[in-house]
Amino acid sequence: MKFERVFESYTYERFGEILYILHKNNRKYLNDALAEYNLNLLQAMCILTISRKNDITQKELTEILYLTKSGITKAINKLHAEGFVFKEKSEKDNRKYVLKLTEKGEKIIPILNAINDEWEEKIGLTELDDGFKETLKDMTYKSIELNLEKE
């Protein structure tokens, strides 16, 4: 069985390796599930971020998701072509365009949340106590700060 061969050949002991493998498998699972909706994980993250932030620009989306400008541009162009998002002039600053969800974009949010919730339940994240989750979240923020200090 393929699963057993992976664990026979290598033991993940370093925390960074464990996080990497968890992230890689999370991405694969979510991308596979999202393919049914002609979406990938980055595009889903864009939709969810736009839904949480009013009047967000592409530049702000790039900063929030800690991704390249070209990666976000490609994702937004695809989301626009698929009818999930649109751009409009900012009411606060006529020189800027903000991203908004279409009705189709709004309707996909519960599906995106359900896909993620299913993954979290299947791997046991829902069984972890809140203290562990908060510690992991704090570590994530510290890792972001550490990298921002180097820029």
PyMOL commands that set and color helices and strands:
alter all, ss='L'
color gray80, all
select helices_A, chain A and resi 2-9+15-37+41-52+58-65+69-81+103-123+125-127+130-149
alter helices_A, ss='H'
color red, helices_A
select strands_A, chain A and resi 85-89+97-101
alter strands_A, ss='S'
color yellow, strands_A
deselect
rebuild
show_as cartoon
